[in-house]
Amino acid sequence: MVSALLLVGLLVAVFVGFNIGGSSTGVAFGPAVGAGTISKIGAAVLMTGFALLGGVTVGTEVVKTLGGQIVPQSAFTLGTSIAVLFFIGFALFLSNVVGVPASTSMTAVGAIAGLGLAQGNLNWAEIGEIVSWWLFAPVLAFWVCGVIGRYFYPRLVESFAISQSEGSLLVLDRSGSMPWPALGPGTTRREFVGTLSVVGIGCYMAFSAGASNVANAVAPLVGSGSLGLYDGVLLGGAAIGLGAFTIARRTMDTVGNDLTDLPILAALVVAVVSSTLVTVLSALGVPASFVIIATMSIVGLGWGRATRTATIGDAVRGGGDQPAVSPGALAAESDDAPTVGGQGGTPEATGHKAIGEEEPEDLPKASDLFEPATTARVILLQNIVPAIATVASYLLFRFVPVF
C-alpha cells in the first residue's frame, strides 16, 4: 500500500513538473524561436539542461525552504505531501482554464501554510520573510526597469539593432586542413553576437525557472523523506524536460508570434531583470513568482521610456509637457531599429533624442505592451489562487479525518 501511495505521489510530482516545463519553456525561449534563431527541439534541449542545472545548484535552497522551514519536516507524511502537490497541480489547471498563469511558487507556499495553520506548527517568521520579499521584489523590478527605460533603452536599441541575414548563421569552412566553423554568407559579427545573446538569455531564464520551480514539484516529497534531495531535483528536472519537449511547443508558438506586442529587446531586458531577481531570491531560499516580477518589469520599462518627454527639473517645477505613460512607448523605435529577426533599418540610422526633447508623438501608441485592466486581473488572480490554496489546504488538513 505504501509503495502504491508513493507511486501516486511521484506521478503527481511529474504532472506538476510537466506543466511547469510547458509554461516556462515558452517564456524562456519564445523570443528566440519566434526570431528563428533556434528550433523548438533545440529550445527543449536547452530548457531541460539549464532547468536541471538551476535546480541542482540554486534550487536546492528552495526545496529546503518548502520541505522543512515553513512547517517542520515531521508535518509531511506521504499523504499530506500528495495533497499539497494536488493543490499545486490544481492551481496550474485553474490558471490554464482562466488563461492567467498562476504562480506555482506562491501556491506551493499557500498550500504548505494551510497545512501549518491546521496543525498549529506554521513558522510565522519564515512566512513573514517570504511575503516581505514578495512585496519588495516586484517594486524593485519596476524601478530597475524604469531606470533602464528612461536612461538606457534608446541607446540599447541602437546597440542591439540587428537585421537578420538570409541563410545559415554558421557554415563549415573547409578551405584549411580541418573544417572550422565560420560566419555564414551575409552574417555579420554583430548579428552572430546578438543571436547568441538571445539564446543565452533564454538559457539564463531556463536556469532561473529551474532554480525557483523544481522545488514546487518535489519539495513536499523531499520533506516527507520519500525522496532524497537530489533525487527529487532530478525527478523535477526530468518532468520539466518532458513538458518542454511536448506541450511547450504551443506556448513557444504563442510567445514567439506575440512579439509585436513586446519588441524582442524589451522582452530581453525584462527577462534579464526578472531572471536575476528570481535567481537571487532562489539562492536565498525564497520561492518567488517570476510572472509577477516580469509583469512589473514590463510596466516599469514602459513607464521609464514614456517619462523621457520631461526632465526631472521640469517635473519638479511643474513645467513642460508631463509624460503621458503609454504602454506603446517601447515600440517607438522598433520600426527603425529592429532586433534579431527584424527587417529594415540599420543601427547607424536610428539615433535618439535627449531626455526632455522627445515629444509624446515621438512615442507612438503602437500595440499596447500591457493593458491596465488585464495587468490588474493577472496580479489579482496571482494572489487569489494562492489564497484559495491556503484556505482549501487548511480546511482539508483541519477537518478531513484521514489527514
Kinemage of the C-alpha trace (Angstrom):
@kinemage 1
@onewidth
@group {chain A} dominant
@subgroup {mainchain}
@vectorlist {calphas} color= white
{ca met a 1} P 0.000 0.000 0.000
{ca val a 2} L 2.828 2.396 0.853
{ca ser a 3} L 4.588 1.741 -2.442
{ca ala a 4} L 1.344 2.347 -4.337
{ca leu a 5} L 0.851 5.629 -2.473
{ca leu a 6} L 4.425 6.644 -3.253
{ca leu a 7} L 3.792 5.897 -6.916
{ca val a 8} L 0.780 8.216 -6.813
{ca gly a 9} L 2.969 10.900 -5.241
{ca leu a 10} L 5.624 10.521 -7.918
{ca leu a 11} L 3.010 10.724 -10.671
{ca val a 12} L 1.513 13.882 -9.193
{ca ala a 13} L 5.011 15.413 -8.887
{ca val a 14} L 5.735 14.570 -12.529
{ca phe a 15} L 2.405 16.126 -13.532
{ca val a 16} L 3.297 19.361 -11.739
{ca gly a 17} L 6.789 19.458 -13.268
{ca phe a 18} L 5.354 18.618 -16.693
{ca asn a 19} L 3.076 21.672 -16.559
{ca ile a 20} L 5.874 23.883 -15.264
{ca gly a 21} L 8.041 22.828 -18.212
{ca gly a 22} L 5.238 23.556 -20.643
{ca ser a 23} L 4.721 27.118 -19.449
{ca ser a 24} L 8.318 28.057 -18.574
{ca thr a 25} L 9.818 26.951 -21.894
{ca gly a 26} L 7.573 29.266 -23.856
{ca val a 27} L 8.530 32.217 -21.653
{ca ala a 28} L 12.256 31.432 -21.818
{ca phe a 29} L 12.684 30.542 -25.492
{ca gly a 30} L 9.605 32.005 -27.217
{ca pro a 31} L 11.556 35.111 -28.364
{ca ala a 32} L 14.409 33.008 -29.752
{ca val a 33} L 12.035 30.590 -31.521
{ca gly a 34} L 9.915 33.456 -32.842
{ca ala a 35} L 13.016 35.157 -34.257
{ca gly a 36} L 14.056 31.933 -35.973
{ca thr a 37} L 17.351 31.726 -34.093
{ca ile a 38} L 16.689 28.295 -32.615
{ca ser a 39} L 14.373 25.358 -33.313
{ca lys a 40} L 11.738 24.078 -30.893
{ca ile a 41} L 13.720 20.885 -30.359
{ca gly a 42} L 16.852 22.903 -29.629
{ca ala a 43} L 14.896 25.070 -27.198
{ca ala a 44} L 13.550 21.968 -25.409
{ca val a 45} L 17.061 20.516 -25.085
{ca leu a 46} L 18.455 23.755 -23.650
{ca met a 47} L 15.441 24.190 -21.356
{ca thr a 48} L 15.882 20.707 -19.916
{ca gly a 49} L 19.602 21.070 -19.364
{ca phe a 50} L 19.605 24.536 -17.832
{ca ala a 51} L 16.481 23.994 -15.719
{ca leu a 52} L 18.132 20.914 -14.264
{ca leu a 53} L 21.343 22.881 -13.676
{ca gly a 54} L 19.389 25.595 -11.866
{ca gly a 55} L 17.607 23.006 -9.740
{ca val a 56} L 20.778 21.168 -8.765
{ca thr a 57} L 22.760 24.296 -7.886
{ca val a 58} L 20.476 27.072 -6.621
{ca gly a 59} L 17.138 25.290 -6.424
{ca thr a 60} L 18.099 23.040 -3.533
{ca glu a 61} L 17.752 26.026 -1.189
{ca val a 62} L 14.121 26.496 -2.234
{ca val a 63} L 13.495 22.754 -1.775
{ca lys a 64} L 14.815 23.040 1.792
{ca thr a 65} L 12.563 26.038 2.491
{ca leu a 66} L 9.403 24.434 1.164
{ca gly a 67} L 10.263 20.999 2.509
{ca gly a 68} L 11.052 21.833 6.115
{ca gln a 69} L 11.277 25.520 7.070
{ca ile a 70} L 7.705 26.755 6.618
{ca val a 71} L 6.464 23.768 8.623
{ca pro a 72} L 8.618 21.101 10.298
{ca gln a 73} L 9.625 18.132 8.181
{ca ser a 74} L 7.657 15.937 10.564
{ca ala a 75} L 4.467 17.594 9.280
{ca phe a 76} L 4.967 15.978 5.890
{ca thr a 77} L 3.638 12.483 5.658
{ca leu a 78} L 3.351 10.845 2.264
{ca gly a 79} L -0.391 11.548 2.242
{ca thr a 80} L -0.059 15.225 3.131
{ca ser a 81} L 2.706 15.610 0.531
{ca ile a 82} L 0.430 14.247 -2.185
{ca ala a 83} L -2.371 16.566 -1.064
{ca val a 84} L -0.071 19.618 -1.201
{ca leu a 85} L 1.121 18.630 -4.670
{ca phe a 86} L -2.519 18.225 -5.714
{ca phe a 87} L -3.214 21.835 -4.756
{ca ile a 88} L -0.251 22.999 -6.845
{ca gly a 89} L -1.391 20.927 -9.808
{ca phe a 90} L -4.941 22.211 -9.409
{ca ala a 91} L -3.645 25.794 -9.482
{ca leu a 92} L -1.896 25.097 -12.776
{ca phe a 93} L -5.109 23.614 -14.151
{ca leu a 94} L -7.159 26.572 -12.944
{ca ser a 95} L -4.730 29.027 -14.499
{ca asn a 96} L -4.995 27.249 -17.840
{ca val a 97} L -8.802 27.407 -17.676
{ca val a 98} L -8.949 31.165 -16.986
{ca gly a 99} L -5.965 31.968 -19.216
{ca val a 100} L -3.865 33.535 -16.453
{ca pro a 101} L -0.553 31.988 -15.420
{ca ala a 102} L -0.656 31.026 -11.754
{ca ser a 103} L 2.408 31.320 -9.564
{ca thr a 104} L 3.269 27.773 -8.592
{ca ser a 105} L 5.719 29.104 -6.004
{ca met a 106} L 3.113 31.232 -4.253
{ca thr a 107} L 0.564 28.419 -4.482
{ca ala a 108} L 3.035 25.927 -3.020
{ca val a 109} L 3.735 28.267 -0.097
{ca gly a 110} L -0.002 28.790 0.392
{ca ala a 111} L -0.781 25.076 0.445
{ca ile a 112} L 2.041 24.384 2.910
{ca ala a 113} L 0.975 27.352 5.050
{ca gly a 114} L -2.545 25.927 5.189
{ca leu a 115} L -1.070 22.663 6.460
{ca gly a 116} L 0.860 24.559 9.134
{ca leu a 117} L -2.200 26.535 10.209
{ca ala a 118} L -4.241 23.354 10.528
{ca gln a 119} L -1.559 21.623 12.614
{ca gly a 120} L -0.552 24.729 14.567
{ca asn a 121} L 3.113 24.492 13.616
{ca leu a 122} L 3.439 27.245 10.992
{ca asn a 123} L 6.758 29.125 11.103
{ca trp a 124} L 5.430 32.689 11.081
{ca ala a 125} L 8.898 34.230 10.917
{ca glu a 126} L 9.704 32.320 7.736
{ca ile a 127} L 6.336 33.202 6.181
{ca gly a 128} L 6.851 36.854 7.083
{ca glu a 129} L 10.243 36.900 5.373
{ca ile a 130} L 8.889 35.238 2.228
{ca val a 131} L 5.900 37.605 1.972
{ca ser a 132} L 8.186 40.612 2.521
{ca trp a 133} L 10.264 39.548 -0.470
{ca trp a 134} L 7.084 39.004 -2.489
{ca leu a 135} L 6.162 42.646 -1.849
{ca phe a 136} L 9.638 44.099 -2.321
{ca ala a 137} L 10.861 42.221 -5.410
{ca pro a 138} L 8.159 43.466 -7.867
{ca val a 139} L 8.705 47.062 -6.691
{ca leu a 140} L 12.455 46.678 -7.189
{ca ala a 141} L 11.869 45.194 -10.650
{ca phe a 142} L 9.644 48.145 -11.558
{ca trp a 143} L 12.237 50.738 -10.580
{ca val a 144} L 15.209 48.943 -12.129
{ca cys a 145} L 13.360 48.641 -15.437
{ca gly a 146} L 12.072 52.199 -15.062
{ca val a 147} L 15.649 53.489 -14.849
{ca ile a 148} L 16.645 51.364 -17.845
{ca gly a 149} L 13.668 52.617 -19.849
{ca arg a 150} L 14.327 56.269 -19.048
{ca tyr a 151} L 18.100 56.461 -19.319
{ca phe a 152} L 19.376 53.467 -21.310
{ca tyr a 153} L 16.677 51.970 -23.552
{ca pro a 154} L 17.196 54.229 -26.633
{ca arg a 155} L 20.933 53.551 -26.570
{ca leu a 156} L 20.269 49.833 -26.187
{ca val a 157} L 18.057 49.997 -29.269
{ca glu a 158} L 20.963 51.456 -31.246
{ca ser a 159} L 23.462 48.962 -29.873
{ca phe a 160} L 21.282 45.911 -30.261
{ca ala a 161} L 19.588 46.630 -33.594
{ca ile a 162} L 20.217 43.677 -35.884
{ca ser a 163} L 18.740 42.824 -39.258
{ca gln a 164} L 18.644 39.090 -39.885
{ca ser a 165} L 20.524 37.898 -42.958
{ca glu a 166} L 19.446 35.134 -45.296
{ca gly a 167} L 20.934 31.662 -44.999
{ca ser a 168} L 22.739 29.881 -42.192
{ca leu a 169} L 24.231 31.744 -39.273
{ca leu a 170} L 27.318 29.498 -39.327
{ca val a 171} L 28.908 27.292 -42.008
{ca leu a 172} L 31.876 24.926 -42.028
{ca asp a 173} L 34.949 26.423 -43.655
{ca arg a 174} L 36.719 23.543 -45.395
{ca ser a 175} L 39.450 25.606 -47.014
{ca gly a 176} L 42.026 24.660 -44.386
{ca ser a 177} L 43.384 21.344 -43.238
{ca met a 178} L 40.465 20.963 -40.820
{ca pro a 179} L 36.839 22.066 -41.166
{ca trp a 180} L 36.243 25.094 -38.958
{ca pro a 181} L 33.045 26.982 -38.085
{ca ala a 182} L 32.782 30.326 -39.866
{ca leu a 183} L 30.163 33.038 -40.257
{ca gly a 184} L 27.622 32.238 -42.945
{ca pro a 185} L 27.156 34.256 -46.145
{ca gly a 186} L 25.901 37.703 -45.189
{ca thr a 187} L 26.222 37.033 -41.449
{ca thr a 188} L 27.886 39.897 -39.619
{ca arg a 189} L 29.705 39.602 -36.326
{ca arg a 190} L 27.043 41.863 -34.839
{ca glu a 191} L 24.276 39.508 -35.941
{ca phe a 192} L 26.144 36.494 -34.598
{ca val a 193} L 26.736 38.065 -31.177
{ca gly a 194} L 23.142 39.317 -30.991
{ca thr a 195} L 21.748 35.913 -31.877
{ca leu a 196} L 23.893 34.242 -29.247
{ca ser a 197} L 22.671 36.828 -26.747
{ca val a 198} L 19.020 35.972 -27.439
{ca val a 199} L 19.683 32.246 -26.990
{ca gly a 200} L 21.950 32.853 -23.987
{ca ile a 201} L 19.317 34.896 -22.194
{ca gly a 202} L 16.828 32.097 -22.858
{ca cys a 203} L 19.248 29.679 -21.190
{ca tyr a 204} L 19.564 32.076 -18.256
{ca met a 205} L 15.775 32.181 -17.899
{ca ala a 206} L 15.678 28.371 -18.032
{ca phe a 207} L 18.260 28.267 -15.245
{ca ser a 208} L 16.157 30.706 -13.214
{ca ala a 209} L 12.999 28.657 -13.818
{ca gly a 210} L 14.740 25.503 -12.626
{ca ala a 211} L 16.102 27.282 -9.568
{ca ser a 212} L 12.693 28.512 -8.474
{ca asn a 213} L 10.262 25.904 -9.803
{ca val a 214} L 11.830 22.460 -9.407
{ca ala a 215} L 11.067 22.731 -5.707
{ca asn a 216} L 7.368 23.224 -6.402
{ca ala a 217} L 7.151 19.770 -7.952
{ca val a 218} L 9.093 17.757 -5.380
{ca ala a 219} L 9.636 19.668 -2.113
{ca pro a 220} L 6.744 18.009 -0.206
{ca leu a 221} L 8.013 14.534 -1.140
{ca val a 222} L 11.551 15.515 -0.127
{ca gly a 223} L 10.213 16.941 3.144
{ca ser a 224} L 8.395 13.702 3.903
{ca gly a 225} L 11.568 11.688 3.343
{ca ser a 226} L 10.022 9.811 0.440
{ca leu a 227} L 12.675 11.228 -1.879
{ca gly a 228} L 16.238 12.342 -1.301
{ca leu a 229} L 17.113 15.973 -2.037
{ca tyr a 230} L 18.983 15.400 -5.274
{ca asp a 231} L 16.753 12.505 -6.335
{ca gly a 232} L 13.834 14.894 -6.067
{ca val a 233} L 15.629 17.621 -8.023
{ca leu a 234} L 16.465 15.144 -10.795
{ca leu a 235} L 12.852 13.969 -10.928
{ca gly a 236} L 11.572 17.540 -11.090
{ca gly a 237} L 14.093 18.496 -13.763
{ca ala a 238} L 13.164 15.466 -15.864
{ca ala a 239} L 9.459 16.313 -15.570
{ca ile a 240} L 10.135 19.901 -16.672
{ca gly a 241} L 12.065 18.487 -19.637
{ca leu a 242} L 9.125 16.275 -20.547
{ca gly a 243} L 6.884 19.328 -20.651
{ca ala a 244} L 9.487 21.239 -22.684
{ca phe a 245} L 9.504 18.565 -25.396
{ca thr a 246} L 5.710 18.216 -25.581
{ca ile a 247} L 3.166 20.850 -24.531
{ca ala a 248} L 5.721 23.677 -24.656
{ca arg a 249} L 5.622 23.626 -28.459
{ca arg a 250} L 2.331 25.520 -28.397
{ca thr a 251} L 3.447 28.036 -25.775
{ca met a 252} L 6.595 28.767 -27.791
{ca asp a 253} L 4.399 29.464 -30.815
{ca thr a 254} L 2.206 31.788 -28.779
{ca val a 255} L 5.054 33.774 -27.232
{ca gly a 256} L 7.062 33.846 -30.445
{ca asn a 257} L 4.145 35.097 -32.533
{ca asp a 258} L 3.085 37.750 -29.990
{ca leu a 259} L 6.364 39.668 -30.129
{ca thr a 260} L 4.662 42.542 -31.963
{ca asp a 261} L 3.210 43.451 -28.553
{ca leu a 262} L 6.576 43.289 -26.826
{ca pro a 263} L 9.614 44.101 -29.004
{ca ile a 264} L 12.287 41.490 -28.581
{ca leu a 265} L 14.737 43.951 -26.998
{ca ala a 266} L 12.172 44.870 -24.342
{ca ala a 267} L 11.473 41.172 -23.791
{ca leu a 268} L 15.177 40.523 -23.233
{ca val a 269} L 15.546 43.407 -20.775
{ca val a 270} L 12.549 42.109 -18.824
{ca ala a 271} L 13.989 38.586 -18.951
{ca val a 272} L 17.391 39.605 -17.592
{ca val a 273} L 15.988 41.715 -14.745
{ca ser a 274} L 13.304 39.189 -13.769
{ca ser a 275} L 15.569 36.148 -14.007
{ca thr a 276} L 18.276 37.832 -11.955
{ca leu a 277} L 15.854 38.704 -9.155
{ca val a 278} L 14.304 35.227 -9.170
{ca thr a 279} L 17.739 33.552 -9.149
{ca val a 280} L 18.959 35.698 -6.250
{ca leu a 281} L 15.794 35.002 -4.263
{ca ser a 282} L 16.118 31.281 -5.006
{ca ala a 283} L 19.696 31.325 -3.722
{ca leu a 284} L 18.304 32.857 -0.514
{ca gly a 285} L 15.760 30.043 -0.346
{ca val a 286} L 12.802 32.309 -1.125
{ca pro a 287} L 10.139 30.888 -3.506
{ca ala a 288} L 9.444 33.721 -5.971
{ca ser a 289} L 6.825 34.440 -8.623
{ca phe a 290} L 8.505 35.071 -11.969
{ca val a 291} L 5.227 36.177 -13.581
{ca ile a 292} L 4.506 38.996 -11.127
{ca ile a 293} L 8.115 40.209 -11.219
{ca ala a 294} L 8.127 40.101 -15.029
{ca thr a 295} L 4.780 41.925 -15.222
{ca met a 296} L 6.062 44.776 -13.054
{ca ser a 297} L 9.276 44.845 -15.102
{ca ile a 298} L 7.242 45.418 -18.280
{ca val a 299} L 5.203 48.175 -16.627
{ca gly a 300} L 8.368 49.809 -15.256
{ca leu a 301} L 10.181 49.676 -18.589
{ca gly a 302} L 7.252 51.268 -20.418
{ca trp a 303} L 6.841 53.915 -17.720
{ca gly a 304} L 10.520 54.797 -17.771
{ca arg a 305} L 10.538 55.072 -21.559
{ca ala a 306} L 7.473 57.335 -21.552
{ca thr a 307} L 8.923 59.713 -18.927
{ca arg a 308} L 11.702 60.742 -21.325
{ca thr a 309} L 9.404 63.527 -22.537
{ca ala a 310} L 10.217 65.540 -19.384
{ca thr a 311} L 13.398 66.196 -17.406
{ca ile a 312} L 13.485 65.885 -13.628
{ca gly a 313} L 13.769 69.682 -13.406
{ca asp a 314} L 10.611 70.118 -15.499
{ca ala a 315} L 8.765 67.652 -13.291
{ca val a 316} L 9.870 69.440 -10.089
{ca arg a 317} L 8.932 72.875 -11.461
{ca gly a 318} L 5.709 71.554 -12.912
{ca gly a 319} L 6.593 72.965 -16.317
{ca gly a 320} L 6.882 71.331 -19.679
{ca asp a 321} L 4.782 68.506 -21.025
{ca gln a 322} L 4.036 65.947 -18.385
{ca pro a 323} L 4.793 62.438 -19.614
{ca ala a 324} L 1.807 60.523 -20.888
{ca val a 325} L 2.662 56.999 -19.879
{ca ser a 326} L 1.989 54.923 -22.963
{ca pro a 327} L 2.480 51.175 -22.939
{ca gly a 328} L 3.387 51.544 -26.619
{ca ala a 329} L 6.429 53.587 -25.691
{ca leu a 330} L 8.755 50.640 -26.016
{ca ala a 331} L 7.746 50.163 -29.626
{ca ala a 332} L 8.705 53.720 -30.540
{ca glu a 333} L 11.958 52.910 -32.238
{ca ser a 334} L 11.169 49.373 -33.354
{ca asp a 335} L 10.437 50.317 -36.980
{ca asp a 336} L 13.815 51.963 -37.448
{ca ala a 337} L 15.820 49.663 -35.205
{ca pro a 338} L 14.706 46.081 -35.397
{ca thr a 339} L 16.301 43.497 -33.178
{ca val a 340} L 17.177 39.918 -34.068
{ca gly a 341} L 14.789 38.711 -36.716
{ca gly a 342} L 13.670 42.217 -37.672
{ca gln a 343} L 13.788 43.751 -41.119
{ca gly a 344} L 14.750 47.172 -42.362
{ca gly a 345} L 16.636 49.943 -40.696
{ca thr a 346} L 20.211 49.969 -39.539
{ca pro a 347} L 21.821 50.709 -36.196
{ca glu a 348} L 23.609 53.733 -37.603
{ca ala a 349} L 20.376 55.315 -38.835
{ca thr a 350} L 18.436 55.300 -35.592
{ca gly a 351} L 19.733 57.994 -33.254
{ca his a 352} L 17.811 59.216 -30.234
{ca lys a 353} L 16.837 62.462 -28.619
{ca ala a 354} L 17.941 63.605 -25.182
{ca ile a 355} L 15.630 63.436 -22.195
{ca gly a 356} L 13.159 66.321 -22.319
{ca glu a 357} L 13.497 66.782 -26.078
{ca glu a 358} L 11.161 63.947 -27.017
{ca glu a 359} L 7.505 64.717 -27.597
{ca pro a 360} L 4.578 62.416 -26.809
{ca glu a 361} L 4.129 61.937 -30.551
{ca asp a 362} L 7.696 60.531 -30.644
{ca leu a 363} L 6.300 57.625 -28.669
{ca pro a 364} L 3.601 56.244 -30.969
{ca lys a 365} L 0.791 54.329 -29.406
{ca ala a 366} L 1.514 51.073 -31.174
{ca ser a 367} L 0.097 47.780 -29.931
{ca asp a 368} L -0.073 48.077 -26.186
{ca leu a 369} L 2.589 46.230 -24.268
{ca phe a 370} L 0.171 45.788 -21.417
{ca glu a 371} L -3.473 46.556 -20.839
{ca pro a 372} L -4.013 48.096 -17.377
{ca ala a 373} L -7.215 46.128 -16.769
{ca thr a 374} L -5.585 42.885 -17.852
{ca thr a 375} L -2.497 43.613 -15.760
{ca ala a 376} L -4.650 44.214 -12.696
{ca arg a 377} L -6.575 40.999 -13.407
{ca val a 378} L -3.352 38.981 -13.690
{ca ile a 379} L -1.927 40.343 -10.448
{ca leu a 380} L -5.260 39.897 -8.656
{ca leu a 381} L -5.587 36.265 -9.726
{ca gln a 382} L -1.934 35.684 -8.946
{ca asn a 383} L -2.783 36.448 -5.329
{ca ile a 384} L -6.262 34.886 -5.249
{ca val a 385} L -5.104 31.438 -6.398
{ca pro a 386} L -2.542 31.064 -3.556
{ca ala a 387} L -5.167 32.337 -1.106
{ca ile a 388} L -7.611 29.687 -2.339
{ca ala a 389} L -4.896 27.043 -1.976
{ca thr a 390} L -4.207 28.194 1.588
{ca val a 391} L -7.857 28.087 2.647
{ca ala a 392} L -8.541 24.764 0.904
{ca ser a 393} L -5.413 23.242 2.391
{ca tyr a 394} L -6.370 24.412 5.879
{ca leu a 395} L -9.887 23.011 5.588
{ca leu a 396} L -8.603 19.690 4.268
{ca phe a 397} L -5.919 19.147 6.891
{ca arg a 398} L -8.046 20.527 9.728
{ca phe a 399} L -11.334 18.737 9.183
{ca val a 400} L -10.763 15.641 6.989
{ca pro a 401} L -10.094 12.775 9.424
{ca val a 402} L -7.736 10.841 7.151
{ca phe a 403} L -5.221 13.695 7.403
